[in-house]
């Protein structure tokens, strides 16, 4: 009886949600490149001038000491570290061009680099939102629900340990419950926070338990990744430096992403913003390679611009498109994988959210971005994680992947037999050529409604956002936990309990 | 006093609507090409086999006779015409690779071909819609309003003589009022209907009056264009053939667009649909070149697919993207300009309408489509012309154009002076480098709202579609007729009155 129920549930899910199988997108075309070779050389040269002449303010003493031992010019009073060009070039060259990150389900492991694109779910917002309850502070229960929907969406290739802030949990331990959710409710690659050494270490320890291995085993086969941001302009804070050092020591991939909003935290030109982004990204990558040469590192790009009248950040703009494609060129120049994002600045899941996201997605796809952060669920310039946007993003992402599938041209697909069969003014519905392709011929949408107006109206005149609301609820209702494992899940819970006690004890001393 | 009022109105318009100047988009990148050279050759070969072996059913006796005189194999009983490969190749080669269409305002003339992209407003829907009055049959007054908004939007480069059907006018004379509106309310290039010889002739006569020239003058400098569709599969009806012959004789550009929905009117593979599209497009172009060698002709692509479960047409899909880019390759193979469209199948101006349109726009941009039909206002698979969609399309179109602007990289834009000026953790708002670029640094949106959530909420929580509603009304309220000319406009009105009497007399005989 239980079996029958389960089958019926599967059947309903298949009926309602059309998904492509899990799989990274592959771009068979040459990348679109806004920079000439001379432009790349000019940006490279100017950014190394910045590091050599002006340097970076590095607030973490350990990071400064490591760089000093490696021969950098350090002023411990001001915290400013200056870098020789040769040092930067030599260290950056130690990073691998491509690498693999293991997922608990081996079919969900990701290869980062080359012409492959991975879609990484939203991370970091302060709020969550859906059509039922609106925009609000989130809870750990809602973080878990969001991760369940991410697990159920094949277009989401990896998830973020800090989906959005679960404000019902104390700030210092939030990450532990969120990591537990990633490691037990999904079987996909997940990313931990690099905000401080302890959060990074907790990521690594929980990953070791999840993969039944130790730090050496994890180093041999990386299984989590993390992202650091520089505090642009030209500052790396203590938490980020410590997180990066911890991950580098553990050999887990580090993404280094300057937050260079043009006109605010970097010059009011895309070229200038790229100079500063490049300086800061190379600095962070050189630090990671100094700690542990050969650690997988990713060149992170987040260059967009502000609205000059209001100072508001703008995303998915023409400037964002060009900065993203140009950043990918710079990363390729250094033989590094490139991270960018699926961005938008809309306050609601509307046409603006969709067109700004499509601008971002196409920029990533045409520019050969390898790791698309915030690919699912990002809204309101990153302040909100939206359940409906997650579903609409999944549609846009799998459309992008399908659009990059090679066009098949062979005797069979050319279809002369079918063309011969159909009289002028006739139709192809019943031809053998059509019938053989009935199920698989074309892309099947998740959200898009192609019914005629009258049928759509009779069904309630639901726009795409309202339909997305029904879809995430359906995915949540039909969610099944992938491979629960009592021993492993219990060990994670025990680790988390112990860490919570330790952190509480530290706070009370 | 009148002068002051006029200035204030201009000022308000400038405040409210940020527009790029009028100008065709130019793609500086190589086109994205889904087909290999072998694939192009295979599609070419298969499509010429279709024309040679199966032929086309051509319902118009005059077209058949012209083709028979040119050496084609004609069966007047069945209407089927078969074409030698050599004939097709030789006739298609007579068409120019690029051409110019004059607008009444010379600054609005368009050059069609190469790597330029033009945005042509919607044409042909049965309905119009806006948020106030919903979806409905349109009137000639509403057609005029739609054209006024098109005139005011710089991102709309040309307009369609049959924007949507003005159902308050008799079917046989609707085109006359709509053409009058194009020729007097806009100073942009406009397209006339090729549905029958008389409509095509009326287009040409009204254009002659508008440009104060005769048929020879118009032929020397084309000033209108038109589109014919084949009734796929493999049929050309009498009206379309007659319209194409009339335009070819007058030397005005003809776009030939098969309506090859894959799985319905063409094989259920994109390769097969392209074979059939290519056969039908080349046939139409060869006909035009037989009537008048050297007439500007455009290869029209409209290959999308149906939803196999329901038969509903789908647009802006991954298949549409690939078919559009591949069609552009075929057109380039023949040295012809290429037309495609900004399509979507949504019933409402929502996220789906936006993401399907962006898929279409990017396909056109990356594929080097020269003439983007239905670029502004198309909704519901072409059944409806939407005022709000027109405004949102204008935003997406000018974003695409801005994204294709070259990225400037020079000493000034690299911004080292500004980077030297700002301390770590500081900001660029007040630097001389930023201040010098305050007004012009970045793309300014028409519809996008980048304000923070609280400010947006206080302003009424308006989504992009609601904001677009306010914008078209503002454009309509501030519209000023370009260069009214009593003599010319009176002559057009007199022609239209005469033709209405003639058409009524013909109907009553």
Interface residues (C-beta under 8 A of the other chain):
Chain A: X29 X30 X32 X33 X34 X35 X36 X38 X39 X42 X43 X46 X49 X50 X53 X54 X56 X57 X80 X135 X231 X233 X234 X235 X262 X263 X264 X265 X266 X267 X268 X269 X270 X271 X272 X273 X275 X276 X305 X306 X307 X308 X310 X311 X312 X313 X314 X317 X318 X319 X321 X322 X326 X345 X346 X347 X348 X349 X350 X351 X352 X353 X354 X355 X356 X357 X358 X359 X362 X366 X380 X381 X383 X384 X392 X395 X396 X399 X402 X403 X405 X406 X407 X408 X409 X410 X412 X413 X414 X415 X416 X418 X419 X420 X422 X423 X424 X425 X426 X427 X428 X429 X431 X433 X434 X437 X438 X439 X441 X442 X443 X445 X447 X448 X449 X450 X451 X452 X453 X456 X457 X461 X463 X464 X465 X468
Chain B: X29 X30 X32 X33 X34 X35 X36 X39 X42 X43 X46 X49 X50 X53 X54 X56 X57 X80 X135 X231 X233 X234 X235 X262 X263 X264 X265 X266 X267 X268 X269 X270 X271 X272 X273 X275 X276 X305 X306 X307 X308 X310 X311 X312 X313 X314 X317 X318 X319 X321 X322 X326 X345 X346 X347 X348 X349 X350 X351 X352 X353 X354 X355 X356 X357 X358 X359 X362 X366 X380 X381 X383 X384 X392 X395 X396 X399 X402 X403 X405 X406 X407 X408 X409 X410 X412 X413 X414 X415 X416 X418 X419 X420 X422 X423 X424 X425 X426 X427 X428 X429 X431 X433 X434 X437 X438 X439 X441 X442 X443 X445 X447 X448 X449 X450 X451 X452 X453 X456 X457 X461 X463 X464 X465 X468
